[in-house]
Amino acid sequence: MQATPRRKIRSKKIDELELRYQEPIIDLLRHLYYDQGLTQLQIAERLDVPAGTIATWMIGLGINQRAYAARAAQQLDAWARRLNAVKDKHERTGGPDEQQLADWGRSS
């Protein structure tokens, strides 16, 4: 079994789980969270640890949380649509006026 890349986390419980499941904790958490679609609470119950511990491990290991990733993707998509609309308008009109630039700056 390969050593788990760990940031800020290390515990006997992790060592125990890696031994029991014969895979690094990062792979185990990814499998349960992404592949099986379990919540952090469900993972905690299955692994017999507090839910806060699962959240801490996931953050420490750099595992993106589904809800956060979905919100971030929506925000990026909204910004991309807005930028494309501004670009299209400016290509048609020859560029922004001073008020448009001021409004853009305030909404950032």
Secondary structure by P-SEA (a helix, b strand, c coil): cccccccccccaaaaaaaaaacccaaaaaaaacccccccaaaaaaaacccaaaaaaaaaaaccccaaaaaaaaaaaaaaaaaaaaaaaaaaacccccaaaaaaaaaac
